[in-house]
Amino acid sequence: MVSVLAALLLIAGGGTVYYYVSGNADGVWENTDSSYYSSKKHRWVNATRENEQNNFEDETFLDIKKNSVKTYSYYVAKNSEDFTSTSSYSHIRSMYKTNIWQRKFDLSITQAEYMKDIKKYINNFFKTQYTSDQDLKELQDNYKKTYKEIKKEK
């Protein structure tokens, strides 16, 4: 009886360890396809195909280290050598942590932390002598709205 119980505990423990280890996603991952939901069209739209049709290249990578997820993205307009840009996510702290047990990403920063990083990003990349304070405020408000939408999705 004791040996059967020990065997069951060993199997359960081994299964738990396997489940945990197999969920480890550490490494660099490339996004090869992406979609978004269009509230105007009331359907999912393939963003990758849409970008290709508009001569727009979008490359996104996730760098996962110790369950911390950092996103790096860049965009290139193929018909213009002058337009290359990185996304705001490439310039702010990691927003997500991996949840190995549930196989998903969880938001890991507060709105205040996010807005602090976004303000720094806006000041470094958008604030010029030609940009009004109102334009910068609208940009910050849009990022704040984006954070709320991300949080609502979780």
LODO-916053 format. One record per atom (N, C-alpha, C): chain; residue in one letter; x, z, y. Coordinates in nm, 4 decimals. Atoms other than C-alpha are relative to their C-alpha. Last residue first. Layout:
<pts>
 c r       xx       zz       yy
 A A        X        Z        Y
...
</pts>
This chain:
<pts>
 c r       xx       zz       yy
 A K  -0.0485  -0.0864   0.1082
 A K  -0.7031  -1.9276   4.0387
 A K  -0.1058   0.0854  -0.0558
 A E  -0.0043   0.0722   0.1262
 A E  -0.8617  -2.2121   4.2362
 A E   0.0379   0.0904  -0.1164
 A K   0.1376   0.0089   0.0511
 A K  -0.9534  -1.9756   4.5230
 A K  -0.0033  -0.0692  -0.1366
 A K   0.0372  -0.1322   0.0519
 A K  -0.5848  -1.8873   4.5754
 A K  -0.1396  -0.0036  -0.0615
 A I  -0.0808  -0.0233   0.1203
 A I  -0.4904  -2.2542   4.6110
 A I  -0.0418   0.1321  -0.0650
 A E   0.0540   0.0878   0.1041
 A E  -0.7775  -2.3131   4.8545
 A E   0.0747   0.0200  -0.1314
 A K   0.1290  -0.0570   0.0417
 A K  -0.6737  -2.0088   5.0608
 A K  -0.0627  -0.0841  -0.1102
 A Y  -0.0276  -0.1198   0.0797
 A Y  -0.3134  -2.1347   5.0690
 A Y  -0.1306   0.0596  -0.0523
 A T  -0.0496   0.0443   0.1303
 A T  -0.4300  -2.4778   5.1855
 A T   0.0275   0.1190  -0.0909
 A K   0.1177   0.0465   0.0743
 A K  -0.6355  -2.3220   5.4669
 A K   0.0420  -0.0438  -0.1412
 A K   0.0727  -0.1231   0.0343
 A K  -0.3254  -2.1353   5.5861
 A K  -0.1233  -0.0345  -0.0832
 A Y  -0.0724  -0.0624   0.1111
 A Y  -0.1291  -2.4616   5.5707
 A Y  -0.0700   0.1284  -0.0451
 A N   0.0213   0.0834   0.1181
 A N  -0.3943  -2.6314   5.7849
 A N   0.0708   0.0574  -0.1219
 A D   0.1362  -0.0270   0.0473
 A D  -0.3894  -2.3421   6.0316
 A D  -0.0318  -0.0819  -0.1252
 A Q  -0.0010  -0.1310   0.0664
 A Q  -0.0104  -2.3730   6.0608
 A Q  -0.1374   0.0337  -0.0573
 A L  -0.0754   0.0184   0.1236
 A L  -0.0440  -2.7455   6.1385
 A L   0.0052   0.1305  -0.0795
 A E   0.0886   0.0727   0.0922
 A E  -0.3165  -2.6738   6.3933
 A E   0.0685  -0.0213  -0.1348
 A K   0.1020  -0.0948   0.0456
 A K  -0.0928  -2.4114   6.5566
 A K  -0.0944  -0.0670  -0.0988
 A L  -0.0649  -0.0902   0.0953
 A L   0.1982  -2.6582   6.5730
 A L  -0.0995   0.1014  -0.0552
 A D  -0.0266   0.0768   0.1228
 A D  -0.0222  -2.9214   6.7349
 A D   0.0617   0.0890  -0.1070
 A Q   0.1297   0.0189   0.0662
 A Q  -0.1518  -2.6638   6.9869
 A Q   0.0179  -0.0784  -0.1306
 A D   0.0279  -0.1252   0.0715
 A D   0.2058  -2.5614   7.0732
 A D  -0.1314  -0.0112  -0.0770
 A S   0.0664  -0.1055  -0.0780
 A S   0.2705  -2.9225   7.1649
 A S  -0.0206   0.1245  -0.0871
 A T   0.1089  -0.0609   0.0751
 A T   0.5282  -3.1365   6.9890
 A T  -0.0605   0.1135   0.0812
 A Y   0.1176   0.0856  -0.0094
 A Y   0.7414  -3.3691   7.2016
 A Y  -0.1219   0.0587  -0.0716
 A Q   0.0459  -0.0005  -0.1391
 A Q   1.0198  -3.1200   7.2759
 A Q  -0.1281  -0.0814   0.0178
 A T  -0.0878   0.0797  -0.0857
 A T   1.0476  -3.0666   6.9048
 A T  -0.0529   0.0091   0.1425
 A K  -0.0009  -0.0407  -0.1407
 A K   0.9028  -2.8280   6.6487
 A K   0.1048  -0.0809   0.0765
 A F   0.1011   0.0672  -0.0822
 A F   0.8391  -3.0144   6.3266
 A F   0.0081   0.0315   0.1476
 A F   0.0180   0.1423   0.0271
 A F   1.1223  -2.9465   6.0825
 A F  -0.0971  -0.0724   0.0921
 A N  -0.1224   0.0730   0.0340
 A N   1.2794  -2.6085   6.1548
 A N  -0.0190  -0.1512  -0.0076
 A N  -0.0959  -0.0105  -0.1105
 A N   0.9878  -2.4509   6.3411
 A N   0.1273  -0.0794  -0.0271
 A I   0.0521   0.0774  -0.1131
 A I   0.7386  -2.5801   6.0840
 A I   0.0984   0.0025   0.1164
 A Y  -0.0074   0.1422   0.0356
 A Y   0.9481  -2.4496   5.7924
 A Y  -0.0452  -0.0874   0.1172
 A K  -0.1425   0.0337  -0.0053
 A K   0.9905  -2.1071   5.9582
 A K   0.0209  -0.1490  -0.0296
 A K  -0.0360  -0.0010  -0.1427
 A K   0.6170  -2.0913   6.0209
 A K   0.1474  -0.0360   0.0185
 A I   0.0522   0.1235  -0.0603
 A I   0.5549  -2.1971   5.6587
 A I   0.0360  -0.0066   0.1486
 A D  -0.0847   0.1124   0.0413
 A D   0.7819  -1.9229   5.5223
 A D  -0.0434  -0.1301   0.0659
 A K  -0.1319  -0.0258  -0.0581
 A K   0.6037  -1.6520   5.7224
 A K   0.0951  -0.1158  -0.0329
 A M   0.0059   0.0416  -0.1401
 A M   0.2679  -1.8078   5.6288
 A M   0.1323   0.0245   0.0713
 A Y   0.0118   0.1456  -0.0066
 A Y   0.3482  -1.7832   5.2570
 A Y   0.0036  -0.0476   0.1450
 A E  -0.1321   0.0525   0.0375
 A E   0.4655  -1.4229   5.2865
 A E   0.0021  -0.1522   0.0114
 A A  -0.0926  -0.0348  -0.1088
 A A   0.1464  -1.3294   5.4773
 A A   0.1404  -0.0540  -0.0295
 A Q   0.0223   0.0946  -0.1084
 A Q  -0.0707  -1.5180   5.2267
 A Q   0.0957   0.0280   0.1154
 A T   0.1191  -0.0274  -0.0802
 A T   0.0822  -1.3166   4.9479
 A T  -0.0155  -0.1069   0.1078
 A I  -0.0282  -0.0455  -0.1358
 A I   0.3255  -1.4507   4.6932
 A I  -0.1311   0.0205   0.0747
 A S  -0.0871  -0.1180  -0.0043
 A S   0.3110  -1.4761   4.3142
 A S   0.0366   0.0471   0.1407
 A L  -0.0493  -0.0090  -0.1369
 A L   0.0262  -1.7139   4.2348
 A L   0.0801   0.1293   0.0146
 A D   0.0732  -0.0921  -0.0859
 A D  -0.0058  -1.7289   3.8572
 A D   0.0648   0.0010   0.1372
 A F  -0.0732  -0.0484  -0.1162
 A F   0.1047  -2.0248   3.6445
 A F  -0.0920   0.0922   0.0791
 A K   0.0409   0.0531  -0.1301
 A K  -0.0457  -2.0726   3.2991
 A K   0.0929   0.0531   0.1082
 A R  -0.0467   0.1379  -0.0140
 A R   0.0212  -2.0252   2.9278
 A R  -0.0497  -0.0648   0.1293
 A Q   0.1178   0.0836  -0.0223
 A Q  -0.1898  -1.7058   2.8955
 A Q   0.0346  -0.1468   0.0219
 A W   0.1053  -0.0341   0.0953
 A W   0.0835  -1.4957   2.7352
 A W  -0.1218  -0.0893   0.0157
 A I  -0.0315   0.0493   0.1337
 A I   0.3691  -1.6688   2.9168
 A I  -0.1147   0.0256  -0.0968
 A N   0.0686  -0.1007   0.0802
 A N   0.2240  -1.6214   3.2635
 A N   0.0118  -0.0480  -0.1445
 A T   0.0630   0.0434   0.1242
 A T   0.4714  -1.8207   3.4685
 A T  -0.0638   0.1204  -0.0682
 A K  -0.0681  -0.0591   0.1157
 A K   0.5259  -1.7030   3.8222
 A K  -0.0686  -0.0547  -0.1243
 A Y   0.0646  -0.0292   0.1270
 A Y   0.4243  -1.9040   4.1266
 A Y   0.0939   0.0707  -0.0966
 A M   0.1390  -0.0423  -0.0180
 A M   0.4947  -1.9466   4.4962
 A M  -0.0646   0.0490  -0.1288
 A S   0.0799   0.0278   0.1183
 A S   0.8758  -1.9611   4.4845
 A S  -0.1405   0.0556   0.0171
 A R  -0.0322  -0.0764   0.1219
 A R   1.0116  -1.9318   4.8351
 A R  -0.0919  -0.0418  -0.1146
 A I   0.0495  -0.1374  -0.0004
 A I   0.9616  -2.2080   5.0904
 A I   0.0343   0.0684  -0.1313
 A H  -0.0653  -0.0809  -0.1037
 A H   1.1490  -2.5268   5.1734
 A H  -0.0488   0.1447   0.0058
 A S  -0.1445   0.0032   0.0233
 A S   1.0768  -2.7506   4.8729
 A S   0.0738   0.0961   0.0923
 A Y  -0.0298  -0.0863   0.1147
 A Y   0.7118  -2.6467   4.8884
 A Y   0.1489   0.0023  -0.0331
 A S  -0.0201  -0.1370  -0.0487
 A S   0.6905  -2.7987   5.2386
 A S   0.0396   0.0927  -0.1142
 A S   0.1225  -0.0778  -0.0204
 A S   0.7352  -3.1402   5.0838
 A S   0.0342   0.1396   0.0500
 A T   0.0157  -0.1010   0.1041
 A T   1.0419  -3.3537   5.1378
 A T  -0.1282   0.0770   0.0281
 A S   0.0414  -0.1333  -0.0408
 A S   1.0459  -3.6748   5.3352
 A S  -0.0029   0.0933  -0.1208
 A T  -0.0221  -0.0849   0.1171
 A T   1.1931  -4.0206   5.3299
 A T  -0.0318   0.1409   0.0453
 A F   0.0880  -0.1128   0.0278
 A F   1.0759  -4.2815   5.5770
 A F   0.0307   0.0626  -0.1354
 A D  -0.0133  -0.1104  -0.0940
 A D   1.3502  -4.4986   5.7244
 A D  -0.0827   0.1215  -0.0375
 A E  -0.1169  -0.0794   0.0376
 A E   1.3891  -4.7299   5.4279
 A E   0.0152   0.1237   0.0881
 A S  -0.0724  -0.0467  -0.1178
 A S   1.0362  -4.8502   5.4869
 A S   0.1153   0.0888  -0.0433
 A N  -0.0090   0.1106  -0.0957
 A N   0.8386  -5.0590   5.2374
 A N   0.0739   0.0398   0.1273
 A K  -0.0837   0.1078   0.0527
 A K   0.9109  -4.8151   4.9546
 A K   0.0154  -0.1162   0.0976
 A A   0.0826   0.1181  -0.0225
 A A   0.7787  -4.5153   5.1510
 A A   0.0862  -0.1200  -0.0380
 A V  -0.0666   0.1160  -0.0583
 A V   0.9733  -4.2322   4.9903
 A V  -0.1037  -0.1100   0.0166
 A Y   0.0856   0.1169  -0.0128
 A Y   0.8485  -3.8836   4.9128
 A Y   0.0793  -0.1113   0.0662
 A Y  -0.0368   0.0909  -0.1081
 A Y   1.0349  -3.5775   4.7939
 A Y  -0.0871  -0.1238  -0.0084
 A S   0.0646   0.1311  -0.0082
 A S   0.9338  -3.2730   4.5988
 A S   0.0623  -0.0833   0.1099
 A Y  -0.0767   0.0890  -0.0863
 A Y   1.0938  -2.9502   4.4776
 A Y  -0.0673  -0.1368  -0.0041
 A T   0.0373   0.1414  -0.0037
 A T   0.8790  -2.6701   4.3358
 A T   0.0893  -0.0748   0.0981
 A K  -0.0340   0.0576  -0.1300
 A K   1.0145  -2.3283   4.2399
 A K  -0.0276  -0.1498  -0.0065
 A V   0.0183   0.1446  -0.0089
 A V   0.8530  -2.1397   3.9489
 A V   0.0274  -0.0463   0.1426
 A S   0.0261   0.0324  -0.1393
 A S   0.9786  -1.7888   3.8661
 A S  -0.0009  -0.1525   0.0141
 A N   0.1441   0.0051  -0.0270
 A N   0.9431  -1.7055   3.4943
 A N  -0.0349  -0.0253   0.1466
 A K   0.0503  -0.1371   0.0197
 A K   1.3141  -1.6158   3.4599
 A K  -0.1453   0.0121   0.0457
 A K  -0.1061  -0.0924   0.0393
 A K   1.4098  -1.9557   3.6005
 A K  -0.0595   0.1393  -0.0073
 A I   0.0501  -0.1283   0.0488
 A I   1.1656  -2.2453   3.6284
 A I   0.1172   0.0820  -0.0523
 A D  -0.1184  -0.0692   0.0486
 A D   1.2637  -2.5423   3.8441
 A D  -0.0454   0.1413  -0.0369
 A L   0.0155  -0.1448   0.0052
 A L   0.9617  -2.7665   3.8829
 A L   0.1275   0.0574  -0.0577
 A F  -0.0674  -0.0722   0.1079
 A F   1.0227  -3.1239   3.9905
 A F  -0.0337   0.1480   0.0118
 A T   0.0159  -0.1445  -0.0036
 A T   0.8172  -3.3658   4.1974
 A T   0.0654   0.0624  -0.1224
 A E  -0.0700  -0.0648   0.1121
 A E   0.8882  -3.7273   4.2810
 A E  -0.0106   0.1501   0.0165
 A D   0.0101  -0.1458  -0.0080
 A D   0.6468  -3.9266   4.4965
 A D   0.0667   0.0583  -0.1236
 A E  -0.0583  -0.0677   0.1158
 A E   0.7059  -4.2940   4.5628
 A E  -0.0008   0.1502   0.0234
 A F  -0.0424  -0.1344  -0.0348
 A F   0.4761  -4.4813   4.7995
 A F   0.0511   0.0677  -0.1261
 A N  -0.1461   0.0082  -0.0138
 A N   0.4160  -4.8521   4.7850
 A N   0.0611   0.1324   0.0437
 A N  -0.0314  -0.0068  -0.1433
 A N   0.0403  -4.7946   4.8421
 A N   0.1493  -0.0058   0.0284
 A Q   0.0742   0.1071  -0.0667
 A Q  -0.0603  -4.9087   4.4921
 A Q   0.0319  -0.0061   0.1490
 A E  -0.0639   0.1267   0.0364
 A E   0.2148  -4.6865   4.3457
 A E  -0.0678  -0.1172   0.0709
 A N  -0.1265   0.0105  -0.0730
 A N   0.0801  -4.3856   4.5371
 A N   0.0702  -0.1316  -0.0287
 A E   0.0345   0.0232  -0.1400
 A E  -0.2731  -4.4426   4.4034
 A E   0.1265  -0.0168   0.0848
 A R   0.0399   0.1412  -0.0102
 A R  -0.1419  -4.4730   4.0468
 A R  -0.0306  -0.0363   0.1453
 A T  -0.1183   0.0798   0.0328
 A T   0.0401  -4.1400   4.0765
 A T  -0.0312  -0.1479   0.0161
 A A  -0.0846   0.0073  -0.1196
 A A  -0.2538  -3.9758   4.2551
 A A   0.1229  -0.0865  -0.0252
 A N  -0.1377   0.0010   0.0472
 A N  -0.4955  -4.0502   3.9689
 A N   0.0906  -0.0238   0.1205
 A V  -0.0720   0.1208  -0.0394
 A V  -0.8282  -3.9555   4.1264
 A V   0.1440   0.0126  -0.0494
 A W  -0.1445  -0.0157   0.0004
 A W  -1.0685  -3.7022   3.9737
 A W   0.0647  -0.1342   0.0301
 A R  -0.0685   0.0290   0.1266
 A R  -1.4310  -3.7478   4.0724
 A R   0.1492   0.0255   0.0158
 A H   0.0552  -0.0841   0.1071
 A H  -1.6899  -3.6656   4.3362
 A H   0.0579  -0.0351  -0.1366
 A K   0.0329   0.0922   0.1103
 A K  -1.5741  -3.9540   4.5592
 A K  -0.0660   0.0720  -0.1170
 A K   0.0755   0.1130  -0.0552
 A K  -1.5817  -3.7442   4.8778
 A K  -0.0465  -0.0943  -0.1098
 A S   0.1365  -0.0477  -0.0251
 A S  -1.4842  -3.4216   4.7005
 A S  -0.0864  -0.1116   0.0604
 A S   0.0489   0.0485  -0.1286
 A S  -1.1820  -3.6025   4.5591
 A S  -0.1446   0.0463   0.0176
 A Y   0.1444   0.0182  -0.0026
 A Y  -1.0236  -3.3996   4.2783
 A Y  -0.0424  -0.0404   0.1404
 A Y   0.0665  -0.0941  -0.0882
 A Y  -0.6518  -3.4525   4.2455
 A Y  -0.1487  -0.0289  -0.0018
 A S   0.1355   0.0365  -0.0402
 A S  -0.4327  -3.6153   3.9849
 A S  -0.0509   0.1043   0.0980
 A S   0.0788  -0.1034  -0.0670
 A S  -0.0669  -3.6120   3.8888
 A S  -0.1339  -0.0570   0.0449
 A D   0.1333   0.0488  -0.0323
 A D   0.1621  -3.7901   3.6474
 A D  -0.0751   0.1104   0.0731
 A T   0.0068   0.1440   0.0243
 A T   0.5307  -3.7671   3.5586
 A T  -0.1362  -0.0587   0.0342
 A N   0.1415   0.0369   0.0023
 A N   0.6064  -3.4237   3.7046
 A N  -0.0079  -0.1520  -0.0149
 A E   0.0406   0.1072  -0.0914
 A E   0.9654  -3.3505   3.6116
 A E  -0.1486  -0.0265  -0.0163
 A W   0.1057   0.0860   0.0517
 A W   1.0602  -3.0173   3.4567
 A W  -0.0373  -0.1030   0.1060
 A V   0.0461   0.0904  -0.1052
 A V   1.3807  -2.8204   3.5117
 A V  -0.0969  -0.0992  -0.0624
 A G  -0.0647   0.1304  -0.0059
 A G   1.4382  -2.5254   3.2804
 A G  -0.0526  -0.0794   0.1177
 A D  -0.1181   0.0083  -0.0864
 A D   1.2687  -2.2051   3.1695
 A D   0.0652  -0.1376  -0.0106
 A A  -0.0113   0.1343  -0.0589
 A A   0.9310  -2.2728   3.0033
 A A   0.1218  -0.0145   0.0890
 A N  -0.1055  -0.0044  -0.1008
 A N   0.9136  -1.9766   2.7647
 A N   0.0248  -0.1415   0.0521
 A G   0.0581   0.0186  -0.1323
 A G   0.5815  -2.0089   2.5846
 A G   0.1019   0.0027   0.1124
 A S   0.0405   0.1406  -0.0108
 A S   0.7478  -2.0619   2.2451
 A S  -0.0648  -0.0301   0.1346
 A V  -0.1188   0.0839  -0.0167
 A V   0.9285  -1.7292   2.2905
 A V  -0.0395  -0.1465   0.0165
 A Y  -0.0647  -0.0295  -0.1275
 A Y   0.6062  -1.5322   2.3453
 A Y   0.1165  -0.0952   0.0260
 A Y   0.0915   0.0427  -0.1056
 A Y   0.4128  -1.6957   2.0608
 A Y   0.0639   0.0197   0.1371
 A Y   0.0006   0.1469  -0.0032
 A Y   0.7120  -1.6601   1.8246
 A Y  -0.0884  -0.0505   0.1141
 A V  -0.1287   0.0430  -0.0550
 A V   0.7549  -1.2911   1.9146
 A V   0.0038  -0.1520   0.0111
 A T   0.0007  -0.0342  -0.1429
 A T   0.3851  -1.2276   1.8553
 A T   0.1286  -0.0454   0.0675
 A G   0.0904   0.0935  -0.0669
 A G   0.3905  -1.4113   1.5238
 A G  -0.0042   0.0231   0.1494
 A G  -0.0679   0.1309  -0.0036
 A G   0.6956  -1.2158   1.4111
 A G  -0.0838  -0.1045   0.0709
 A G  -0.1092  -0.0098  -0.0973
 A G   0.5282  -0.8884   1.5045
 A G   0.0739  -0.1312   0.0147
 A A   0.0616  -0.0063  -0.1333
 A A   0.2088  -0.9843   1.3206
 A A   0.1066   0.0052   0.1091
 A I   0.0570   0.1328  -0.0277
 A I   0.4083  -1.0917   1.0125
 A I  -0.0607  -0.0028   0.1411
 A L  -0.1116   0.0916  -0.0197
 A L   0.6183  -0.7735   1.0184
 A L  -0.0498  -0.1398   0.0351
 A L  -0.0580  -0.0310  -0.1310
 A L   0.3102  -0.5570   1.0672
 A L   0.1156  -0.0943   0.0319
 A L   0.0958   0.0457  -0.1015
 A L   0.1396  -0.7291   0.7730
 A L   0.0529   0.0257   0.1414
 A A  -0.0055   0.1470  -0.0010
 A A   0.4505  -0.6823   0.5538
 A A  -0.0938  -0.0569   0.1059
 A A  -0.1263   0.0370  -0.0648
 A A   0.4727  -0.3136   0.6488
 A A   0.0121  -0.1516   0.0098
 A L   0.0150  -0.0294  -0.1421
 A L   0.1044  -0.2664   0.5603
 A L   0.1251  -0.0393   0.0782
 A V   0.0947   0.1008  -0.0504
 A V   0.1562  -0.4391   0.2260
 A V  -0.0194   0.0191   0.1501
 A S  -0.0737   0.1263  -0.0092
 A S   0.4684  -0.2288   0.1595
 A S  -0.0900  -0.1128   0.0517
 A V  -0.0894  -0.0072  -0.1145
 A V   0.2787   0.0910   0.2431
 A V   0.0747  -0.1318   0.0177
 A M   0.0818   0.0000  -0.1194
 A M   0.0000   0.0000   0.0000
 A M   0.0865   0.0000   0.1263
</pts>
